[in-house]
Structure formats: structure tokens, C-alpha cells
Amino acid sequence: MSDIFNSPVEKNPNEDLCVVYVLYFDEKKGQVPLLMYPDDRLRSDKRYMRPINYHPVWFLETEDLDHIDLEYKGYAFFGKKIRTKSKRQKRRAGLEEETPETIVIIVSLPVELEIFGDELVKRLTEELRNQFEDKLYEVIESEIARDSVIKTPKTQERISQGTKIKVYMRELIDKTIKNYFSTVIEKRAESPSFKTQKAISYFSLKGFEFSPLSNLKGENGYTNMELFDSQKKPSNEIALKFQLSITHLNFIENSQEIEITVQNNTDEELKDISIIITHVKEYFEKEVMDQDIDIWFPQEELLFVSPIVPRINEYLICIKKKDDNGNSQKILTQRIDLNLINKITS
């Protein structure tokens, strides 16, 4: 098996959502990462390891200290400590082979998403413990074996076995995170608190979109993270999503306006449509334009002209349609970045 865990570090878009650390306590080195999500190569990045290396609180011996929260440079860290079985020879006098391994699971989230940290780290810890508690010591043995100067066939087999287990652990972490965010956003959005609104604004600003068809992609294929079961059929609300599309954008610099051309892609008249354009500042949405449309004819393109706010470059356009019950359904939501569209002087 090729070593997928030791390649040069590259930016993984999912780092904007969360980073998961699975660490163990090494008798010689202290806290050492066994696995990092979404990219195990982050263990070689000082920016990500500094909060771990400079905050040994994660490995305090106090038994009651099983849940630790820490905020560091715009990120919130949530950690839980567990002890698991061990069969390996320890590297410090006074410790037996059976002395339990100390494992710490840490979830790092942008502070805008800290509302999800407690529950997410608890869920990840439960899943990892249930499925890998009896195998974690093998991963630890494989990490120690990597440091060996001479790698015998037995050592190489140990490394390979540990790598396989880490692959399964990564799949479990990935699945758990997807399932978590796909359900928690829907539930909390029904009666959003201040922190939930802040989180939803963060998702919008970063280009994350929660739907079975979007695979949590931004407008430029921001990430390949699927939050929903791809086998499930999309709801009627999602099916409506592609009724409209933005066909053209212009930024008129002199008048500080933006022209947005939107097309009705269907062969039907759309009625009771509203279009709202907002900008996000300090994670609060502020309305720029609100316009109602009585009838939108099939294949018709409509031009909307909206003012812009000085020094604000990112906007959200949201188009809604009322159903037979008078409820509004989103049929188009898209982020607009003025830096990425053509400027016109007039």
C-alpha cells in the first residue's frame, strides 16, 4: 500500500469547515497525532500543531477532565480524552504493556461554528471508541515503527496494518461529520438562535451549500464533501433549484450598481416570485434590494439592477417562489463576488 499520509501539504477546502485531531500520548515525544482530518499531512504544518504543542492541557492526568474547550486565534477547539486497551511495550520505566493508551480527540472549528463543537466532538468520540477502541494500539505501534532506522519485514507489516486502520478511521470521521452537519443545520434552522444565524452566514460566505445535489460545493466546486445520502431522491424544493440560472453579471463602477441577468429555464410561467439581494458584514445579513415579480414567462431573461455598498464585495442573491400554501421556497441562491466579474465604466 502506498503511503498516503506523507506527501507535501496542500490546502484542503474542508479545512474551512473543521479539522479533527486524533492524538496519543507517547512516553518520549508527548502528544503525537495518529490521524488528522481532512488531511493527515497537516501534522507537518506548524499553524495547525501549535495549539496542540503549546497547550498540554489536553493530556492532563485528571480523570474528571474529559472535555476541554479552548479558543485560539479565531478557532475553537473541543477535546475529549479516552483510555483504550494496549498490548505494546511501553518506552518508559514503570509502565506495563497493559497500561492503557491515552487518546485525545480534538475538533477545531472556526469560532463562527463553535455552537456545533460540543456535540460533534462527543459524537466523533463515541463512534471512534465503538469501532476502534481495540485497534488503536496497533495504529500507535505503526507510528512508532515508522521511526525505526531499520525496517524489517515485520516492522513494515506493522506499518501497513496501522495505515489500513487509519484509512477506515478516516472514512468513519468523514461519514460522521457529513451526517452530523446534514441534520443539525436543518433542525436548528427551524428556530435559529443568534449563534445559529452566525453559523449559517459563515456557511454562505464560504460558499457551502446544503442540499443533496450540491455535495456541499461552492460556486467554483469549493469542496467535494457530500452531506446527504446520494441514494436519496431530492425533495421537491431541491428539484425546483434549477428552474432559474444567472446568465450574466456586470459591475457598473461609476454608478456603483450591479446588473444581474436571470433566466427562467422552464417551459412554464413562474408566479409570485421575490428576489432579495443582501450583503454579509460581521456575519449579519443586510438587505440591499427586495423586488417582487408577478409573472415570469417561460425562457424569459430578466435584468435586475441593484445598488452596492462601498467596500463590500460579496453579496448573496436569493430568489423565492410561493407555493400553493403561501410558503416560500428558495429556487436560486448564489454568492456574487464583485472581484470576479467584469467592470463597466459608464
C-alpha positions as CSV (number, residue, x, y, z in Angstrom):
1,M,0.0,0.0,0.0
2,S,1.4,3.4,-1.0
3,D,1.8,5.8,1.9
4,I,-0.9,8.4,1.5
5,F,-0.1,10.1,4.8
6,N,3.3,11.6,4.0
7,S,3.0,13.9,0.9
8,P,3.6,17.6,0.8
9,V,0.9,19.6,2.5
10,E,-1.7,21.2,0.2
11,K,-4.8,23.2,1.0
12,N,-7.9,21.1,1.5
13,P,-11.1,23.2,1.2
14,N,-12.7,21.2,4.0
15,E,-10.4,22.8,6.5
16,D,-12.7,25.8,6.4
17,L,-15.4,23.5,7.9
18,C,-13.5,21.6,10.6
19,V,-10.3,19.9,11.5
20,V,-10.2,16.7,13.6
21,Y,-7.1,15.6,15.5
22,V,-6.7,12.0,16.9
23,L,-3.7,12.0,19.2
24,Y,-2.0,9.7,21.6
25,F,0.5,10.2,24.4
26,D,3.9,9.0,23.6
27,E,6.2,8.3,26.5
28,K,9.1,10.0,24.8
29,K,7.6,12.6,22.5
30,G,4.4,13.7,24.4
31,Q,1.2,14.2,22.4
32,V,1.6,12.8,18.9
33,P,-1.1,12.9,16.1
34,L,-2.2,9.5,14.9
35,L,-4.5,11.0,12.3
36,M,-5.8,14.3,11.1
37,Y,-8.9,15.1,9.1
38,P,-9.4,16.2,6.4
39,D,-5.7,15.9,5.5
40,D,-3.3,13.8,7.6
41,R,-0.4,15.9,6.2
42,L,-1.5,18.8,8.4
43,R,0.6,17.2,11.1
44,S,3.6,18.8,9.5
45,D,2.0,22.3,9.4
46,K,3.0,24.4,12.4
47,R,-0.1,26.5,12.2
48,Y,-2.3,23.5,13.0
49,M,0.0,21.9,15.5
50,R,0.9,25.0,17.5
51,P,-2.3,24.9,19.7
52,I,-1.6,21.3,20.4
53,N,2.1,21.6,21.2
54,Y,1.7,24.7,23.3
55,H,-1.4,23.6,25.3
56,P,-0.6,20.3,27.1
57,V,-3.9,20.7,29.0
58,W,-5.2,18.1,26.5
59,F,-3.2,15.4,28.3
60,L,-3.6,16.3,32.0
61,E,-3.9,13.3,34.2
62,T,-7.1,14.5,35.9
63,E,-9.7,11.8,35.3
64,D,-12.6,14.2,35.6
65,L,-11.1,16.4,32.8
66,D,-12.6,14.5,29.9
67,H,-13.9,17.6,28.0
68,I,-11.7,20.6,27.3
69,D,-12.6,23.7,25.3
70,L,-10.0,26.3,24.1
71,E,-10.2,29.3,21.8
72,Y,-7.0,30.1,19.8
73,K,-6.6,32.7,17.1
74,G,-10.1,32.6,15.6
75,Y,-10.6,28.9,16.1
76,A,-12.5,27.0,18.8
77,F,-11.0,23.6,20.0
78,F,-13.1,20.9,21.7
79,G,-11.3,17.9,23.1
80,K,-12.3,14.7,24.8
81,K,-9.9,12.2,26.4
82,I,-10.4,8.5,26.5
83,R,-8.3,5.5,27.6
84,T,-8.1,2.4,25.4
85,K,-6.6,-1.1,25.7
86,S,-2.9,-1.6,25.0
87,K,-0.6,-4.6,24.3
88,R,2.5,-2.7,23.3
89,Q,5.8,-2.5,25.2
90,K,6.0,1.0,26.7
91,R,9.0,3.2,26.3
92,R,9.2,4.5,29.9
93,A,10.1,2.7,33.1
94,G,7.3,1.8,35.4
95,L,4.7,1.3,32.7
96,E,3.4,-2.2,31.8
97,E,2.3,-3.5,28.4
98,E,-1.3,-3.4,29.7
99,T,-1.1,0.3,30.8
100,P,-4.0,1.9,28.9
101,E,-3.3,4.2,26.0
102,T,-4.3,7.8,26.4
103,I,-6.2,9.0,23.3
104,V,-7.4,12.6,22.7
105,I,-9.9,13.5,20.0
106,I,-10.0,17.2,19.2
107,V,-12.3,19.1,16.9
108,S,-11.2,22.5,15.6
109,L,-13.9,24.8,14.2
110,P,-13.9,28.5,13.2
111,V,-15.3,30.5,16.1
112,E,-18.4,31.2,13.9
113,L,-19.2,27.5,14.1
114,E,-18.4,26.9,17.7
115,I,-22.0,26.2,18.5
116,F,-21.5,22.7,17.0
117,G,-18.3,21.8,18.7
118,D,-19.5,20.1,21.9
119,E,-21.9,17.8,20.2
120,L,-19.7,17.0,17.3
121,V,-16.6,16.0,19.4
122,K,-18.9,13.9,21.6
123,R,-20.3,12.1,18.5
124,L,-16.9,11.5,17.0
125,T,-15.5,10.2,20.2
126,E,-18.4,7.7,20.6
127,E,-18.1,6.5,17.0
128,L,-14.3,6.0,17.2
129,R,-14.4,4.3,20.5
130,N,-17.2,1.9,19.5
131,Q,-15.4,0.8,16.3
132,F,-11.7,1.2,17.0
133,E,-11.1,1.0,20.7
134,D,-9.4,-2.4,20.5
135,K,-7.3,-1.4,17.4
136,L,-5.9,2.0,18.3
137,Y,-2.8,0.5,19.9
138,E,-2.0,-1.1,16.5
139,V,-2.0,2.3,14.9
140,I,0.2,3.6,17.7
141,E,2.6,0.7,17.2
142,S,2.7,1.5,13.4
143,E,3.6,5.2,14.2
144,I,6.4,4.1,16.5
145,A,7.6,1.6,13.8
146,R,7.9,4.5,11.3
147,D,10.7,5.9,13.4
148,S,12.8,2.7,13.1
149,V,16.0,3.2,11.3
150,I,16.0,-0.4,10.1
151,K,12.6,-1.6,8.9
152,T,12.3,-5.4,9.0
153,P,9.5,-7.2,7.1
154,K,7.7,-7.5,10.5
155,T,8.1,-3.7,11.0
156,Q,6.8,-3.0,7.5
157,E,3.8,-5.2,8.1
158,R,3.1,-3.4,11.3
159,I,3.2,0.0,9.5
160,S,1.0,-1.3,6.7
161,Q,-1.6,-2.6,9.2
162,G,-1.7,0.6,11.1
163,T,-2.1,2.6,7.8
164,K,-5.1,0.4,6.8
165,I,-6.8,1.0,10.1
166,K,-6.3,4.8,9.7
167,V,-8.0,4.7,6.3
168,Y,-11.0,3.1,7.9
169,M,-10.9,5.7,10.7
170,R,-10.8,8.5,8.2
171,E,-13.8,7.1,6.4
172,L,-15.7,6.9,9.7
173,I,-14.8,10.5,10.6
174,D,-15.8,11.7,7.2
175,K,-19.2,9.9,7.4
176,T,-19.9,11.1,10.9
177,I,-19.2,14.7,10.0
178,K,-21.4,14.6,6.9
179,N,-24.3,13.0,8.8
180,Y,-23.9,15.5,11.6
181,F,-24.0,18.7,9.6
182,S,-26.7,17.5,7.2
183,T,-29.1,17.0,10.2
184,V,-28.1,19.7,12.7
185,I,-28.4,22.6,10.2
186,E,-31.9,21.6,9.2
187,K,-33.0,21.2,12.8
188,R,-31.5,24.4,14.1
189,A,-32.6,26.5,11.1
190,E,-36.2,26.0,12.0
191,S,-35.8,28.2,15.1
192,P,-32.3,29.8,14.7
193,S,-30.6,31.3,17.6
194,F,-28.1,34.2,17.3
195,K,-25.2,31.7,17.1
196,T,-27.0,29.6,14.5
197,Q,-27.6,32.6,12.3
198,K,-23.9,33.5,12.7
199,A,-23.0,29.9,11.6
200,I,-25.4,30.0,8.6
201,S,-23.9,33.3,7.5
202,Y,-20.5,31.8,7.7
203,F,-21.5,28.8,5.5
204,S,-23.0,31.2,2.9
205,L,-20.0,33.4,2.9
206,K,-17.6,30.5,2.4
207,G,-19.8,29.1,-0.4
208,F,-21.0,26.0,1.3
209,E,-24.5,24.9,0.3
210,F,-26.5,22.2,1.9
211,S,-28.5,20.1,-0.5
212,P,-28.4,16.5,-1.9
213,L,-27.4,17.9,-5.3
214,S,-24.8,20.4,-4.3
215,N,-22.4,18.0,-2.4
216,L,-21.5,21.0,-0.3
217,K,-20.0,22.7,-3.2
218,G,-19.4,26.4,-3.6
219,E,-19.9,28.1,-6.9
220,N,-16.4,27.0,-8.0
221,G,-16.6,23.4,-6.9
222,Y,-15.4,24.5,-3.5
223,T,-15.4,21.1,-1.9
224,N,-16.3,17.5,-2.6
225,M,-17.8,16.9,0.8
226,E,-21.3,15.2,0.5
227,L,-23.6,16.0,3.4
228,F,-26.5,13.9,2.2
229,D,-27.1,10.3,1.1
230,S,-26.7,10.4,-2.6
231,Q,-29.1,7.5,-2.9
232,K,-32.0,9.6,-1.6
233,K,-34.2,11.3,-4.1
234,P,-34.1,15.1,-3.8
235,S,-37.1,16.8,-2.3
236,N,-39.5,19.0,-4.4
237,E,-37.7,22.0,-3.1
238,I,-34.4,20.8,-4.4
239,A,-36.0,19.8,-7.7
240,L,-37.0,23.5,-8.2
241,K,-33.4,24.6,-7.7
242,F,-32.5,24.6,-11.4
243,Q,-35.6,26.5,-12.7
244,L,-33.5,29.6,-12.7
245,S,-29.9,30.5,-13.6
246,I,-27.8,33.6,-13.7
247,T,-26.7,34.1,-17.2
248,H,-24.8,37.4,-17.0
249,L,-23.3,39.8,-14.4
250,N,-22.0,43.3,-14.8
251,F,-20.5,45.6,-12.2
252,I,-21.1,49.3,-13.2
253,E,-18.3,51.1,-11.4
254,N,-19.3,54.7,-11.9
255,S,-22.9,54.3,-10.6
256,Q,-21.9,51.6,-8.1
257,E,-24.5,49.2,-9.3
258,I,-24.6,45.6,-10.3
259,E,-26.6,44.2,-13.2
260,I,-27.8,40.6,-12.8
261,T,-29.5,38.8,-15.7
262,V,-31.5,35.7,-14.6
263,Q,-33.3,33.3,-16.9
264,N,-36.4,31.2,-16.3
265,N,-35.2,27.8,-17.7
266,T,-38.6,26.2,-17.6
267,D,-41.4,26.0,-20.1
268,E,-43.9,27.3,-17.5
269,E,-44.9,30.7,-16.1
270,L,-43.5,31.3,-12.7
271,K,-45.7,33.4,-10.4
272,D,-45.3,35.1,-7.1
273,I,-41.5,35.4,-7.2
274,S,-39.4,37.6,-4.9
275,I,-35.7,38.4,-5.4
276,I,-33.6,39.6,-2.4
277,I,-30.0,40.7,-2.5
278,T,-28.1,41.0,0.7
279,H,-24.5,41.5,1.8
280,V,-22.9,40.0,4.9
281,K,-20.9,42.1,7.3
282,E,-19.7,40.8,10.6
283,Y,-22.0,37.8,10.0
284,F,-25.2,39.8,9.8
285,E,-27.1,39.9,6.6
286,K,-28.2,43.4,5.4
287,E,-30.7,43.8,2.7
288,V,-29.7,45.7,-0.4
289,M,-32.6,45.0,-2.8
290,D,-36.1,43.4,-2.5
291,Q,-38.3,43.1,-5.5
292,D,-41.4,41.1,-6.3
293,I,-42.3,39.6,-9.7
294,D,-45.9,38.7,-10.5
295,I,-45.3,36.6,-13.7
296,W,-42.1,35.3,-15.1
297,F,-42.6,33.9,-18.6
298,P,-41.0,30.7,-19.9
299,Q,-37.4,31.0,-21.0
300,E,-37.6,34.8,-20.3
301,E,-34.5,36.7,-19.1
302,L,-35.0,39.4,-16.6
303,L,-32.4,42.1,-15.7
304,F,-32.2,43.3,-12.2
305,V,-30.1,46.4,-11.2
306,S,-29.1,46.6,-7.6
307,P,-27.0,49.2,-5.7
308,I,-23.9,48.1,-4.0
309,V,-22.3,49.1,-0.7
310,P,-18.9,50.8,-0.7
311,R,-16.1,48.4,0.3
312,I,-18.4,45.4,0.3
313,N,-17.5,42.9,-2.4
314,E,-19.6,39.8,-1.6
315,Y,-23.3,39.6,-2.0
316,L,-26.0,36.9,-1.7
317,I,-28.8,36.7,-4.2
318,C,-31.8,34.7,-3.2
319,I,-34.9,34.1,-5.3
320,K,-38.0,32.6,-3.8
321,K,-41.3,31.3,-5.1
322,K,-44.6,31.0,-3.1
323,D,-46.3,27.6,-3.2
324,D,-50.0,26.9,-3.1
325,N,-50.0,27.1,0.7
326,G,-48.3,30.5,0.7
327,N,-45.0,29.2,1.9
328,S,-41.8,30.5,0.2
329,Q,-39.4,28.1,-1.4
330,K,-35.8,29.0,-2.4
331,I,-35.3,28.3,-6.1
332,L,-32.0,30.0,-6.5
333,T,-29.3,31.1,-4.0
334,Q,-25.9,32.2,-5.2
335,R,-23.0,34.2,-3.9
336,I,-21.7,37.1,-6.0
337,D,-18.1,38.4,-5.7
338,L,-17.5,41.7,-7.3
339,N,-13.8,40.9,-7.7
340,L,-14.7,38.1,-10.1
341,I,-17.0,39.9,-12.5
342,N,-16.4,42.4,-15.3
343,K,-16.4,46.1,-14.5
344,I,-18.1,48.6,-16.8
345,T,-17.5,52.4,-16.7
346,S,-20.5,54.4,-17.8
